Amino acid sequence: ANTKDSGAVYPLLYCLNNKDENYKIKLSCAEALGKIGDRYAVMPLINVVEDETEESVYVKESAVSALGMLGDIKAVDSLVSILESKKGFIDKFTFLKERALEALNKLSFKGERVFSAVEKSLKDESAQIRINAIEVLMNSGDNRAFGLIQGMLCDINYEVVKNAVIALY
């Protein structure tokens, strides 16, 4: 990955898509694909994110992070779907939503569905998700973001309030 050798993309995708492969290897493959930066990896990574049979949330997290590194707007729908989802392991593991927000922030994609999903993330139980949502809104350039971030000045978590102040000023 550090050499940015696109010749490694196919073997990495093979390992990533191998259902019998150890999850640690699969998450390393996803991370390497993001670092290499080859756009050919975008759709396979999206497929991993959307794969209902993928048992490891860590593999999905790595795939989401890799999509953020790749910066392709084709990933937006999958990332927003993670934020909108209320089922299964997504309720238990907030890191996946955190990675989705980080990836959306890197993509700097604008759209009503994205804005709505990020706005809803401001009400999440996880303080880190609220912080990440503030950062996405801050960088969105949307005129409505100021009022939403301003509302976070009353959050119960000090770190959320601190990040809202930073975003506003």
C-alpha positions as CSV (number, residue, x, y, z in Angstrom):
1,A,0.0,0.0,0.0
2,N,2.8,2.4,0.8
3,T,4.3,2.0,-2.6
4,K,0.9,2.8,-4.2
5,D,1.4,-0.3,-6.4
6,S,-1.9,-0.7,-8.3
7,G,-0.7,-4.3,-9.2
8,A,-1.6,-5.2,-5.6
9,V,-5.3,-4.3,-6.1
10,Y,-6.5,-7.6,-7.5
11,P,-4.8,-9.8,-4.9
12,L,-6.1,-7.5,-2.1
13,L,-9.6,-7.6,-3.5
14,Y,-9.4,-11.4,-3.7
15,C,-8.5,-11.6,0.0
16,L,-11.1,-9.0,0.9
17,N,-13.9,-10.9,-0.8
18,N,-12.8,-14.4,0.5
19,K,-15.5,-15.3,3.0
20,D,-13.1,-17.8,4.6
21,E,-10.3,-15.3,5.2
22,N,-9.5,-14.1,8.7
23,Y,-11.2,-10.8,9.4
24,K,-7.9,-9.1,10.4
25,I,-6.4,-9.8,7.0
26,K,-9.6,-8.6,5.3
27,L,-9.6,-5.3,7.2
28,S,-5.9,-4.8,6.4
29,C,-6.8,-5.4,2.7
30,A,-9.5,-2.8,2.8
31,E,-7.1,-0.3,4.4
32,A,-4.4,-1.0,1.9
33,L,-6.9,-0.5,-1.0
34,G,-7.7,2.9,0.4
35,K,-4.1,3.8,0.6
36,I,-3.3,2.7,-2.9
37,G,-6.0,4.9,-4.2
38,D,-7.0,2.9,-7.2
39,R,-10.6,3.7,-8.3
40,Y,-11.1,0.1,-9.4
41,A,-11.5,-0.8,-5.7
42,V,-14.5,1.5,-5.1
43,M,-17.3,-0.8,-6.1
44,P,-15.9,-3.9,-4.4
45,L,-15.5,-1.8,-1.2
46,I,-19.1,-0.6,-1.5
47,N,-20.1,-4.2,-1.9
48,V,-18.4,-5.1,1.4
49,V,-20.1,-2.2,3.1
50,E,-23.5,-3.3,1.8
51,D,-23.0,-7.0,2.3
52,E,-25.5,-8.3,4.9
53,T,-23.6,-11.5,5.3
54,E,-20.4,-9.8,6.3
55,E,-20.1,-10.7,10.0
56,S,-17.3,-8.5,11.0
57,V,-18.2,-4.9,11.7
58,Y,-14.4,-4.2,11.7
59,V,-14.1,-5.2,8.1
60,K,-17.0,-2.9,7.2
61,E,-15.3,-0.1,9.2
62,S,-12.1,-0.5,7.2
63,A,-14.0,-0.6,3.9
64,V,-15.8,2.6,4.9
65,S,-12.5,4.3,5.8
66,A,-11.0,3.1,2.5
67,L,-13.9,4.6,0.6
68,G,-13.3,7.9,2.4
69,M,-9.6,7.7,1.3
70,L,-10.6,7.0,-2.3
71,G,-12.9,10.0,-2.4
72,D,-15.4,8.7,-5.0
73,I,-18.9,10.0,-4.7
74,K,-20.3,6.6,-5.8
75,A,-19.9,5.7,-2.1
76,V,-22.2,8.4,-0.8
77,D,-25.4,6.3,-0.9
78,S,-23.8,3.4,1.0
79,L,-22.4,5.8,3.6
80,V,-25.6,7.6,4.2
81,S,-27.4,4.2,4.4
82,I,-25.2,3.4,7.4
83,L,-26.2,6.6,9.1
84,E,-29.9,6.0,8.4
85,S,-29.9,2.3,9.5
86,K,-31.4,1.3,12.8
87,K,-30.9,-2.5,12.6
88,G,-28.5,-5.2,13.7
89,F,-24.9,-4.5,14.7
90,I,-25.1,-0.9,13.7
91,D,-26.9,-0.1,16.9
92,K,-24.2,-1.9,19.0
93,F,-21.1,-0.5,17.3
94,T,-21.0,3.2,16.8
95,F,-17.6,3.1,15.2
96,L,-19.1,2.2,11.8
97,K,-21.2,5.4,11.9
98,E,-18.2,7.4,13.0
99,R,-16.2,6.1,10.0
100,A,-19.1,6.8,7.7
101,L,-19.3,10.4,8.9
102,E,-15.5,10.8,8.5
103,A,-15.7,9.4,5.0
104,L,-18.6,11.8,4.1
105,N,-16.5,14.6,5.4
106,K,-13.6,13.7,3.1
107,L,-16.0,13.4,0.1
108,S,-17.4,16.9,0.7
109,F,-20.6,15.7,-1.1
110,K,-23.6,17.9,-0.8
111,G,-27.2,16.7,-1.1
112,E,-30.4,16.8,0.9
113,R,-30.3,13.1,1.8
114,V,-26.7,13.5,3.1
115,F,-27.6,16.7,5.0
116,S,-30.6,15.0,6.6
117,A,-28.7,12.0,7.7
118,V,-25.9,14.1,9.2
119,E,-28.5,16.3,10.9
120,K,-30.1,13.2,12.5
121,S,-26.6,12.1,13.7
122,L,-26.5,15.2,15.9
123,K,-29.1,13.4,18.1
124,D,-27.2,10.2,18.3
125,E,-26.4,8.7,21.8
126,S,-22.7,8.6,21.0
127,A,-20.8,11.9,21.7
128,Q,-18.2,11.0,19.0
129,I,-20.9,10.6,16.4
130,R,-22.3,14.0,17.3
131,I,-18.8,15.5,17.1
132,N,-18.2,13.9,13.7
133,A,-21.6,15.2,12.5
134,I,-20.6,18.7,13.6
135,E,-17.4,18.5,11.6
136,V,-19.3,17.3,8.5
137,L,-21.8,20.2,8.8
138,M,-19.0,22.7,9.4
139,N,-17.4,21.7,6.1
140,S,-20.6,21.4,4.2
141,G,-21.0,25.0,3.2
142,D,-24.7,24.7,3.7
143,N,-26.4,27.8,5.2
144,R,-28.5,25.6,7.6
145,A,-25.4,24.2,9.2
146,F,-24.7,27.2,11.4
147,G,-28.0,27.0,13.2
148,L,-27.7,23.3,13.8
149,I,-24.2,23.6,15.1
150,Q,-25.2,26.5,17.3
151,G,-27.9,24.2,18.8
152,M,-25.1,21.8,19.9
153,L,-23.8,24.4,22.3
154,C,-26.3,23.1,24.8
155,D,-25.2,19.4,24.5
156,I,-24.6,17.5,27.8
157,N,-21.1,16.4,26.7
158,Y,-18.3,18.9,27.1
159,E,-16.4,17.6,24.1
160,V,-19.4,18.1,21.8
161,V,-19.8,21.6,23.1
162,K,-16.1,22.3,22.6
163,N,-16.3,21.1,19.0
164,A,-19.4,23.1,18.3
165,V,-17.6,26.3,19.5
166,I,-14.6,25.5,17.3
167,A,-16.9,24.9,14.3
168,L,-18.7,28.1,14.8
169,Y,-15.6,30.3,15.3
